[in-house]
Amino acid sequence: MSETLSMIRPSAIAQFSDNGVTRLLPISEREVNRTIAFFRRVLASDWDLRGRFALILGTQADAYFLAAFERALQERGVTVCNSEANSWDGARTEATIRRFDVAIVAVVTPIVLDAIRNAGHDAKTLFQGKIVWAQGDAYDALEGTEGIDLRRWIPLGPAFAIEGRHRGGAHYDGREWLIETHGDTTYVTSRLDRAMAFDRLPVALTARINTDPCPGGALGPRIVL
């Protein structure tokens, strides 16, 4: 088996995608706290966030890493707003960005872009002057747009990787996860105590690992697509 339950008591149940199959992901409070510490390291070089707003877009399944992301932002003096990453919440997304001094928008997915378009707005215009973390085809759709500080957010089953700088490589928590790449498959193994442990969980992703210094200053390994 690639994943096994442990004796650690979970504090929440999230979800993760096992190559297109949705699975439950029990999470302990210590895992959330370690994830907050990881986000602190990645966000450390973004100095001008205090007093501004972040719009976090997600679903209940994303609660594990988005809750940790929100806490790390709040520690930096950022006020967090939320919207649903679904096909009908585009109007609320637009209204939040228009009414508040939003510095960060995360995580933008193809569904989020479709919702904004269906509400009669243009995402490339809406995201001007913002740091935008985006996944998959949403990243590709926004790539090359002037005025957007676009950064990649890569799901890795129960793990994830995020860029601290555009095209700087996506950081993952090397203390928490062992990430190995081979051909068109990336393998994810948990290193620390977790409510659910993972041993070489295969993820359909072609990538390489970069351990050179990051342009943004954060330490640790990065995934480069």
Accessible surface in RSA format (square Angstrom, percent):
REM  Atomic radii and reference values for relative SASA: ProtOr
REM  Chains: A
REM  Algorithm: Lee & Richards
REM  Probe-radius: 1.40
REM  Slices: 20
REM RES _ NUM      All-atoms   Total-Side   Main-Chain    Non-polar    All polar
REM                ABS   REL    ABS   REL    ABS   REL    ABS   REL    ABS   REL
RES MET A   1   189.68  98.2 114.40  75.7  75.28 179.2  92.65  78.8  97.03 128.6
RES SER A   2    30.80  26.0  24.58  32.8   6.22  14.3   4.77  10.2  26.03  36.5
RES GLU A   3    30.24  17.4  29.20  22.1   1.04   2.5   7.00  13.5  23.25  19.0
RES THR A   4    70.73  50.3  66.96  67.9   3.76   9.0  53.66  72.1  17.06  25.8
RES LEU A   5   131.86  73.4 102.62  73.4  29.24  73.5 102.67  72.1  29.19  78.6
RES SER A   6    47.19  39.9  22.10  29.5  25.10  57.8  30.20  64.3  16.99  23.8
RES MET A   7   192.38  99.6 162.57 107.6  29.82  71.0 133.35 113.4  59.03  78.2
RES ILE A   8    34.44  19.6  26.04  19.4   8.40  20.3  31.14  22.4   3.31   9.0
RES ARG A   9   213.60  89.7 195.56  99.7  18.04  42.9  71.69  98.0 141.91  86.0
RES PRO A  10    56.15  40.9  41.96  38.2  14.19  51.6  41.99  34.7  14.16  88.0
RES SER A  11    70.93  59.9  29.78  39.7  41.15  94.8  38.47  81.9  32.46  45.5
RES ALA A  12    55.78  51.3  44.80  69.1  10.98  25.0  54.84  77.2   0.94   2.5
RES ILE A  13    99.83  56.8  71.30  53.1  28.53  68.8  71.38  51.4  28.45  77.2
RES ALA A  14     3.69   3.4   2.28   3.5   1.41   3.2   3.48   4.9   0.21   0.6
RES GLN A  15    76.15  42.6  65.14  47.6  11.01  26.2   6.48  13.8  69.67  52.8
RES PHE A  16    11.14   5.6   1.86   1.2   9.28  24.1  11.14   6.8   0.00   0.0
RES SER A  17    64.75  54.7  54.22  72.4  10.53  24.3  42.17  89.8  22.58  31.6
RES ASP A  18    22.16  15.5  17.72  17.6   4.44  10.5   2.19   5.2  19.97  19.9
RES ASN A  19    81.12  55.9  40.58  39.2  40.54  97.6  38.41  92.4  42.71  41.3
RES GLY A  20    70.63  87.1   0.00   N/A  70.63  87.1  35.69  97.9  34.95  78.3
RES VAL A  21    79.85  52.5  76.53  69.3   3.33   8.0  79.85  69.4   0.00   0.0
RES THR A  22    91.66  65.2  66.08  67.0  25.58  61.0  33.50  45.0  58.16  87.9
RES ARG A  23    98.00  41.1  92.07  46.9   5.94  14.1  19.02  26.0  78.99  47.9
RES LEU A  24   113.94  63.5 107.09  76.6   6.85  17.2 107.09  75.2   6.85  18.4
RES LEU A  25     2.53   1.4   2.53   1.8   0.00   0.0   2.53   1.8   0.00   0.0
RES PRO A  26    11.21   8.2  10.75   9.8   0.46   1.7  10.75   8.9   0.46   2.8
RES ILE A  27     1.29   0.7   1.29   1.0   0.00   0.0   1.29   0.9   0.00   0.0
RES SER A  28     2.68   2.3   2.68   3.6   0.00   0.0   2.68   5.7   0.00   0.0
RES GLU A  29    78.19  44.9  75.68  57.3   2.51   6.0  49.08  94.9  29.12  23.8
RES ARG A  30   117.25  49.2 111.49  56.8   5.76  13.7  31.29  42.8  85.96  52.1
RES GLU A  31     0.75   0.4   0.36   0.3   0.40   0.9   0.01   0.0   0.74   0.6
RES VAL A  32    11.59   7.6  11.59  10.5   0.00   0.0  11.59  10.1   0.00   0.0
RES ASN A  33    74.92  51.7  68.49  66.2   6.43  15.5  25.22  60.7  49.70  48.0
RES ARG A  34    52.07  21.9  47.12  24.0   4.95  11.8  42.45  58.0   9.62   5.8
RES THR A  35     9.06   6.4   6.90   7.0   2.16   5.1   4.10   5.5   4.96   7.5
RES ILE A  36     9.28   5.3   9.28   6.9   0.00   0.0   9.28   6.7   0.00   0.0
RES ALA A  37    30.29  27.9  29.31  45.2   0.98   2.2  29.57  41.6   0.73   1.9
RES PHE A  38     7.32   3.7   7.32   4.5   0.00   0.0   7.32   4.4   0.00   0.0
RES PHE A  39     0.00   0.0   0.00   0.0   0.00   0.0   0.00   0.0   0.00   0.0
RES ARG A  40   110.84  46.5 104.50  53.3   6.34  15.1  45.57  62.3  65.27  39.6
RES ARG A  41    65.39  27.5  56.74  28.9   8.65  20.6  45.42  62.1  19.96  12.1
RES VAL A  42     4.39   2.9   2.25   2.0   2.14   5.1   2.25   2.0   2.14   5.8
RES LEU A  43     0.32   0.2   0.32   0.2   0.00   0.0   0.32   0.2   0.00   0.0
RES ALA A  44    49.19  45.2  44.07  68.0   5.12  11.6  48.70  68.6   0.49   1.3
RES SER A  45    27.83  23.5  19.90  26.6   7.93  18.3  19.34  41.2   8.49  11.9
RES ASP A  46    10.26   7.2   7.78   7.7   2.48   5.9   2.55   6.0   7.71   7.7
RES TRP A  47   206.22  82.8 181.14  87.7  25.07  58.9 161.57  86.1  44.64  72.4
RES ASP A  48   106.57  74.6  91.09  90.7  15.48  36.6  49.23 115.9  57.34  57.2
RES LEU A  49     2.50   1.4   2.25   1.6   0.25   0.6   2.25   1.6   0.25   0.7
RES ARG A  50   172.12  72.3 150.75  76.8  21.37  50.9  69.18  94.6 102.93  62.4
RES GLY A  51    57.84  71.3   0.00   N/A  57.84  71.3  34.61  95.0  23.23  52.0
RES ARG A  52    65.68  27.6  65.66  33.5   0.02   0.0  19.46  26.6  46.22  28.0
RES PHE A  53    43.69  21.9  43.64  27.0   0.05   0.1  43.64  26.5   0.05   0.1
RES ALA A  54     0.02   0.0   0.00   0.0   0.02   0.1   0.02   0.0   0.00   0.0
RES LEU A  55     0.00   0.0   0.00   0.0   0.00   0.0   0.00   0.0   0.00   0.0
RES ILE A  56     1.85   1.1   1.19   0.9   0.66   1.6   1.19   0.9   0.66   1.8
RES LEU A  57     2.13   1.2   0.33   0.2   1.79   4.5   0.33   0.2   1.79   4.8
RES GLY A  58    10.01  12.3   0.00   N/A  10.01  12.3   4.14  11.4   5.86  13.1
RES THR A  59    60.29  42.9  50.45  51.1   9.84  23.5  49.25  66.2  11.04  16.7
RES GLN A  60   158.87  88.8 143.05 104.5  15.81  37.6  54.27 115.5 104.60  79.3
RES ALA A  61    28.32  26.0  21.76  33.6   6.56  14.9  23.64  33.3   4.68  12.4
RES ASP A  62    36.61  25.6  36.56  36.4   0.06   0.1   1.22   2.9  35.39  35.3
RES ALA A  63    48.72  44.8  42.01  64.8   6.71  15.3  47.99  67.6   0.73   1.9
RES TYR A  64    14.00   6.5   6.25   3.6   7.75  20.2  11.92   9.0   2.09   2.6
RES PHE A  65    32.79  16.4  32.79  20.3   0.00   0.0  32.79  19.9   0.00   0.0
RES LEU A  66    11.62   6.5  11.62   8.3   0.00   0.0  11.62   8.2   0.00   0.0
RES ALA A  67    36.63  33.7  32.09  49.5   4.55  10.3  35.41  49.9   1.22   3.2
RES ALA A  68     0.00   0.0   0.00   0.0   0.00   0.0   0.00   0.0   0.00   0.0
RES PHE A  69     0.00   0.0   0.00   0.0   0.00   0.0   0.00   0.0   0.00   0.0
RES GLU A  70    37.37  21.5  37.37  28.3   0.00   0.0   2.35   4.6  35.02  28.6
RES ARG A  71    94.04  39.5  93.22  47.5   0.82   2.0  34.53  47.2  59.51  36.1
RES ALA A  72     0.69   0.6   0.10   0.2   0.59   1.3   0.10   0.1   0.59   1.6
RES LEU A  73     0.00   0.0   0.00   0.0   0.00   0.0   0.00   0.0   0.00   0.0
RES GLN A  74    97.73  54.7  81.11  59.3  16.62  39.6  25.65  54.6  72.08  54.7
RES GLU A  75    89.71  51.5  60.03  45.4  29.68  70.7  45.80  88.6  43.91  35.8
RES ARG A  76    51.35  21.6  48.48  24.7   2.88   6.9  27.26  37.3  24.09  14.6
RES GLY A  77    22.80  28.1   0.00   N/A  22.80  28.1  15.17  41.6   7.63  17.1
RES VAL A  78     5.50   3.6   0.61   0.6   4.90  11.8   1.06   0.9   4.44  12.1
RES THR A  79    69.74  49.6  65.50  66.4   4.24  10.1  38.97  52.3  30.77  46.5
RES VAL A  80    26.48  17.4   2.85   2.6  23.63  56.9   2.85   2.5  23.63  64.1
RES CYS A  81    25.18  19.1  19.69  22.0   5.49  12.9  12.60  31.9  12.59  13.6
RES ASN A  82    78.84  54.4  66.82  64.6  12.02  28.9  29.66  71.4  49.19  47.5
RES SER A  83     4.82   4.1   0.00   0.0   4.82  11.1   1.27   2.7   3.55   5.0
RES GLU A  84    81.69  46.9  79.16  59.9   2.52   6.0  18.18  35.2  63.51  51.9
RES ALA A  85    12.40  11.4   6.15   9.5   6.25  14.2   6.15   8.7   6.25  16.6
RES ASN A  86    23.39  16.1  20.68  20.0   2.71   6.5  17.18  41.4   6.20   6.0
RES SER A  87    62.72  53.0  52.46  70.0  10.26  23.6  31.19  66.4  31.53  44.2
RES TRP A  88   197.34  79.2 168.30  81.5  29.04  68.2 155.31  82.8  42.04  68.2
RES ASP A  89    17.59  12.3  16.65  16.6   0.94   2.2   2.74   6.4  14.85  14.8
RES GLY A  90     2.07   2.6   0.00   N/A   2.07   2.6   0.53   1.4   1.54   3.4
RES ALA A  91    62.31  57.3  58.56  90.4   3.75   8.5  59.22  83.4   3.09   8.2
RES ARG A  92   110.63  46.5 103.19  52.6   7.45  17.7  51.61  70.5  59.02  35.8
RES THR A  93     2.27   1.6   2.27   2.3   0.00   0.0   0.00   0.0   2.27   3.4
RES GLU A  94    17.46  10.0  17.46  13.2   0.00   0.0   0.59   1.1  16.88  13.8
RES ALA A  95    19.31  17.8  19.31  29.8   0.00   0.0  19.31  27.2   0.00   0.0
RES THR A  96    14.05  10.0  12.26  12.4   1.79   4.3   2.51   3.4  11.55  17.5
RES ILE A  97    11.10   6.3   4.92   3.7   6.18  14.9   4.92   3.5   6.18  16.8
RES ARG A  98   145.95  61.3 112.66  57.4  33.30  79.3  65.02  88.9  80.93  49.1
RES ARG A  99   171.92  72.2 136.04  69.3  35.88  85.4  41.43  56.6 130.49  79.1
RES PHE A 100    90.70  45.4  78.24  48.5  12.46  32.4  83.53  50.6   7.18  20.5
RES ASP A 101    78.74  55.2  66.85  66.5  11.89  28.1  35.47  83.5  43.27  43.2
RES VAL A 102     0.99   0.7   0.05   0.0   0.94   2.3   0.05   0.0   0.94   2.6
RES ALA A 103     4.07   3.7   2.79   4.3   1.28   2.9   3.02   4.2   1.06   2.8
RES ILE A 104     0.43   0.2   0.43   0.3   0.00   0.0   0.43   0.3   0.00   0.0
RES VAL A 105     0.00   0.0   0.00   0.0   0.00   0.0   0.00   0.0   0.00   0.0
RES ALA A 106     0.00   0.0   0.00   0.0   0.00   0.0   0.00   0.0   0.00   0.0
RES VAL A 107     5.55   3.7   5.17   4.7   0.38   0.9   5.17   4.5   0.38   1.0
RES VAL A 108     0.00   0.0   0.00   0.0   0.00   0.0   0.00   0.0   0.00   0.0
RES THR A 109    27.43  19.5  27.43  27.8   0.00   0.0  25.92  34.8   1.51   2.3
RES PRO A 110    57.48  41.9  55.26  50.4   2.22   8.1  57.02  47.1   0.46   2.9
RES ILE A 111    89.28  50.8  88.77  66.1   0.51   1.2  89.19  64.2   0.09   0.2
RES VAL A 112     3.08   2.0   2.05   1.9   1.03   2.5   3.08   2.7   0.00   0.0
RES LEU A 113    13.86   7.7  12.37   8.9   1.48   3.7  12.37   8.7   1.48   4.0
RES ASP A 114    61.72  43.2  61.72  61.4   0.00   0.0  12.69  29.9  49.03  48.9
RES ALA A 115     4.96   4.6   2.96   4.6   2.00   4.5   3.05   4.3   1.91   5.1
RES ILE A 116     0.58   0.3   0.58   0.4   0.00   0.0   0.58   0.4   0.00   0.0
RES ARG A 117   146.68  61.6 135.84  69.2  10.84  25.8  64.96  88.8  81.71  49.5
RES ASN A 118   111.69  77.0  74.03  71.5  37.66  90.7  28.08  67.6  83.62  80.8
RES ALA A 119    38.75  35.6   7.12  11.0  31.62  71.9  19.80  27.9  18.95  50.2
RES GLY A 120    65.76  81.1   0.00   N/A  65.76  81.1  35.93  98.6  29.83  66.8
RES HIS A 121    66.47  36.3  54.11  37.6  12.36  31.6  36.67  37.8  29.80  34.7
RES ASP A 122    81.17  56.9  70.01  69.7  11.16  26.4  34.57  81.4  46.59  46.5
RES ALA A 123    12.54  11.5   8.87  13.7   3.67   8.3   8.87  12.5   3.67   9.7
RES LYS A 124    91.80  44.8  91.27  56.0   0.52   1.2  43.19  38.9  48.60  51.8
RES THR A 125    95.15  67.7  85.51  86.7   9.63  23.0  64.70  86.9  30.45  46.0
RES LEU A 126    26.32  14.7  17.13  12.3   9.20  23.1  22.06  15.5   4.27  11.5
RES PHE A 127     0.00   0.0   0.00   0.0   0.00   0.0   0.00   0.0   0.00   0.0
RES GLN A 128    76.92  43.0  68.53  50.1   8.39  20.0  40.25  85.7  36.67  27.8
RES GLY A 129    61.05  75.3   0.00   N/A  61.05  75.3  39.38 108.1  21.67  48.5
RES LYS A 130    30.11  14.7  28.82  17.7   1.29   3.1   0.98   0.9  29.13  31.0
RES ILE A 131    19.63  11.2  19.28  14.4   0.34   0.8  19.28  13.9   0.34   0.9
RES VAL A 132     0.00   0.0   0.00   0.0   0.00   0.0   0.00   0.0   0.00   0.0
RES TRP A 133     0.19   0.1   0.19   0.1   0.00   0.0   0.19   0.1   0.00   0.0
RES ALA A 134     0.00   0.0   0.00   0.0   0.00   0.0   0.00   0.0   0.00   0.0
RES GLN A 135    37.44  20.9  37.44  27.4   0.00   0.0   3.28   7.0  34.16  25.9
RES GLY A 136    44.03  54.3   0.00   N/A  44.03  54.3  38.50 105.7   5.53  12.4
RES ASP A 137   102.18  71.6  95.64  95.2   6.54  15.5  21.92  51.6  80.27  80.0
RES ALA A 138     0.43   0.4   0.00   0.0   0.43   1.0   0.43   0.6   0.00   0.0
RES TYR A 139     2.06   1.0   2.06   1.2   0.00   0.0   0.97   0.7   1.09   1.3
RES ASP A 140    90.26  63.2  72.76  72.4  17.50  41.4  29.35  69.1  60.91  60.7
RES ALA A 141    50.96  46.9  32.37  49.9  18.59  42.3  44.77  63.1   6.19  16.4
RES LEU A 142     2.88   1.6   2.02   1.4   0.86   2.2   2.02   1.4   0.86   2.3
RES GLU A 143    55.47  31.8  37.13  28.1  18.34  43.7  27.20  52.6  28.27  23.1
RES GLY A 144    69.52  85.7   0.00   N/A  69.52  85.7  41.18 113.0  28.34  63.5
RES THR A 145    29.26  20.8  11.89  12.1  17.38  41.4  18.47  24.8  10.80  16.3
RES GLU A 146   156.35  89.8 141.38 107.0  14.98  35.7  62.02 120.0  94.34  77.0
RES GLY A 147    45.64  56.3   0.00   N/A  45.64  56.3  31.59  86.7  14.06  31.5
RES ILE A 148    19.38  11.0   0.31   0.2  19.07  46.0   1.44   1.0  17.94  48.7
RES ASP A 149    54.51  38.2  44.60  44.4   9.91  23.4  27.78  65.4  26.73  26.7
RES LEU A 150     5.67   3.2   4.79   3.4   0.87   2.2   4.79   3.4   0.87   2.4
RES ARG A 151     4.17   1.7   4.17   2.1   0.00   0.0   0.00   0.0   4.17   2.5
RES ARG A 152    46.77  19.6  46.77  23.8   0.00   0.0   3.35   4.6  43.43  26.3
RES TRP A 153     1.37   0.5   0.78   0.4   0.58   1.4   0.00   0.0   1.37   2.2
RES ILE A 154     9.60   5.5   8.30   6.2   1.30   3.1   9.60   6.9   0.00   0.0
RES PRO A 155    70.60  51.5  63.20  57.6   7.40  26.9  63.93  52.8   6.68  41.5
RES LEU A 156     0.00   0.0   0.00   0.0   0.00   0.0   0.00   0.0   0.00   0.0
RES GLY A 157    16.99  21.0   0.00   N/A  16.99  21.0   1.29   3.6  15.70  35.2
RES PRO A 158     4.00   2.9   0.00   0.0   4.00  14.6   1.40   1.2   2.61  16.2
RES ALA A 159     3.86   3.5   0.00   0.0   3.86   8.8   0.08   0.1   3.78  10.0
RES PHE A 160    12.24   6.1   9.68   6.0   2.56   6.7   9.68   5.9   2.56   7.3
RES ALA A 161     0.00   0.0   0.00   0.0   0.00   0.0   0.00   0.0   0.00   0.0
RES ILE A 162     0.00   0.0   0.00   0.0   0.00   0.0   0.00   0.0   0.00   0.0
RES GLU A 163     7.57   4.3   7.57   5.7   0.00   0.0   0.00   0.0   7.57   6.2
RES GLY A 164     2.90   3.6   0.00   N/A   2.90   3.6   2.82   7.7   0.08   0.2
RES ARG A 165    69.33  29.1  69.14  35.2   0.19   0.4  29.15  39.8  40.18  24.3
RES HIS A 166    76.24  41.7  57.52  40.0  18.72  47.9  46.63  48.1  29.60  34.4
RES ARG A 167   173.06  72.7 140.99  71.9  32.06  76.3  53.01  72.4 120.05  72.8
RES GLY A 168     6.23   7.7   0.00   N/A   6.23   7.7   5.91  16.2   0.32   0.7
RES GLY A 169     5.70   7.0   0.00   N/A   5.70   7.0   2.84   7.8   2.86   6.4
RES ALA A 170     0.85   0.8   0.71   1.1   0.14   0.3   0.71   1.0   0.14   0.4
RES HIS A 171     2.10   1.1   2.10   1.5   0.00   0.0   0.37   0.4   1.73   2.0
RES TYR A 172    13.70   6.4  10.19   5.8   3.50   9.1   0.98   0.7  12.71  15.7
RES ASP A 173    14.39  10.1  12.51  12.5   1.87   4.4   7.11  16.7   7.27   7.3
RES GLY A 174    15.97  19.7   0.00   N/A  15.97  19.7   8.92  24.5   7.04  15.8
RES ARG A 175   157.80  66.3 146.97  74.9  10.83  25.8  61.85  84.5  95.95  58.1
RES GLU A 176     6.19   3.6   6.19   4.7   0.00   0.0   4.83   9.3   1.36   1.1
RES TRP A 177     6.82   2.7   6.61   3.2   0.21   0.5   1.55   0.8   5.26   8.5
RES LEU A 178    61.84  34.4  61.33  43.9   0.51   1.3  61.83  43.4   0.01   0.0
RES ILE A 179     8.50   4.8   0.00   0.0   8.50  20.5   0.00   0.0   8.50  23.1
RES GLU A 180    61.23  35.2  57.22  43.3   4.01   9.5  23.72  45.9  37.51  30.6
RES THR A 181    46.18  32.8  19.38  19.6  26.80  63.9   1.53   2.1  44.65  67.5
RES HIS A 182   138.53  75.7 132.59  92.2   5.94  15.2  83.37  85.9  55.16  64.2
RES GLY A 183    59.07  72.9   0.00   N/A  59.07  72.9  41.99 115.2  17.09  38.3
RES ASP A 184   103.15  72.3  95.25  94.8   7.90  18.7  29.35  69.1  73.81  73.6
RES THR A 185    28.88  20.5  28.83  29.2   0.05   0.1   6.70   9.0  22.18  33.5
RES THR A 186     0.00   0.0   0.00   0.0   0.00   0.0   0.00   0.0   0.00   0.0
RES TYR A 187    45.50  21.2  45.50  25.9   0.00   0.0  13.46  10.1  32.05  39.5
RES VAL A 188     0.00   0.0   0.00   0.0   0.00   0.0   0.00   0.0   0.00   0.0
RES THR A 189    22.44  16.0  22.44  22.8   0.00   0.0  21.95  29.5   0.49   0.7
RES SER A 190    18.25  15.4   2.60   3.5  15.66  36.1   0.00   0.0  18.25  25.6
RES ARG A 191   133.46  56.0  98.22  50.1  35.24  83.9  31.82  43.5 101.64  61.6
RES LEU A 192    73.22  40.8  61.74  44.2  11.48  28.9  66.71  46.9   6.51  17.5
RES ASP A 193    64.90  45.5  49.35  49.1  15.54  36.8  37.42  88.1  27.47  27.4
RES ARG A 194     3.74   1.6   1.09   0.6   2.65   6.3   0.00   0.0   3.74   2.3
RES ALA A 195     2.18   2.0   0.51   0.8   1.67   3.8   0.51   0.7   1.67   4.4
RES MET A 196    22.89  11.9  22.30  14.8   0.59   1.4  22.23  18.9   0.66   0.9
RES ALA A 197    35.35  32.5  34.78  53.7   0.58   1.3  35.00  49.3   0.36   0.9
RES PHE A 198     4.64   2.3   0.00   0.0   4.64  12.1   1.19   0.7   3.45   9.9
RES ASP A 199    90.26  63.2  84.40  84.0   5.85  13.8  25.00  58.8  65.25  65.1
RES ARG A 200   109.73  46.1 104.03  53.0   5.70  13.6  46.16  63.1  63.57  38.5
RES LEU A 201     2.77   1.5   2.77   2.0   0.00   0.0   2.77   1.9   0.00   0.0
RES PRO A 202    52.17  38.0  51.59  47.0   0.58   2.1  51.68  42.7   0.49   3.0
RES VAL A 203    19.85  13.1  19.74  17.9   0.11   0.3  19.85  17.2   0.00   0.0
RES ALA A 204    84.06  77.3  56.03  86.5  28.03  63.8  59.10  83.2  24.96  66.1
RES LEU A 205    34.93  19.5  31.33  22.4   3.60   9.0  34.85  24.5   0.07   0.2
RES THR A 206    90.26  64.2  78.62  79.7  11.63  27.7  64.47  86.6  25.79  39.0
RES ALA A 207    15.24  14.0   0.00   0.0  15.24  34.7   4.90   6.9  10.33  27.4
RES ARG A 208   138.38  58.1 137.91  70.3   0.47   1.1  61.58  84.2  76.80  46.5
RES ILE A 209    55.68  31.7  29.49  22.0  26.19  63.1  29.49  21.2  26.19  71.1
RES ASN A 210    28.89  19.9  25.54  24.7   3.35   8.1   4.42  10.6  24.46  23.6
RES THR A 211   109.91  78.2  81.91  83.0  28.00  66.7  50.82  68.3  59.09  89.3
RES ASP A 212    90.08  63.1  86.43  86.0   3.66   8.6  17.06  40.1  73.03  72.8
RES PRO A 213   125.30  91.3 102.76  93.7  22.54  81.9 111.44  92.0  13.86  86.1
RES CYS A 214    12.49   9.4   0.68   0.8  11.81  27.8   0.33   0.8  12.16  13.1
RES PRO A 215   102.93  75.0  59.11  53.9  43.82 159.3  72.67  60.0  30.26 188.1
RES GLY A 216     9.70  12.0   0.00   N/A   9.70  12.0   4.50  12.4   5.20  11.6
RES GLY A 217    55.50  68.4   0.00   N/A  55.50  68.4  35.42  97.2  20.08  45.0
RES ALA A 218    13.34  12.3   4.53   7.0   8.81  20.0  10.30  14.5   3.04   8.1
RES LEU A 219   155.42  86.6 140.33 100.4  15.09  37.9 142.76 100.3  12.66  34.1
RES GLY A 220    37.93  46.8   0.00   N/A  37.93  46.8  24.82  68.1  13.11  29.4
RES PRO A 221    28.62  20.9  27.85  25.4   0.76   2.8  27.85  23.0   0.76   4.8
RES ARG A 222     6.71   2.8   6.71   3.4   0.00   0.0   0.00   0.0   6.71   4.1
RES ILE A 223     1.56   0.9   0.00   0.0   1.56   3.8   0.00   0.0   1.56   4.2
RES VAL A 224    34.40  22.6  31.80  28.8   2.60   6.3  33.64  29.2   0.75   2.0
RES LEU A 225    95.52  53.2  36.48  26.1  59.04 148.4  60.82  42.7  34.70  93.4
END  Absolute sums over single chains surface
CHAIN  1 A    10659.5       8348.6       2310.9       5808.8       4850.7
END  Absolute sums over all chains
TOTAL         10659.5       8348.6       2310.9       5808.8       4850.7
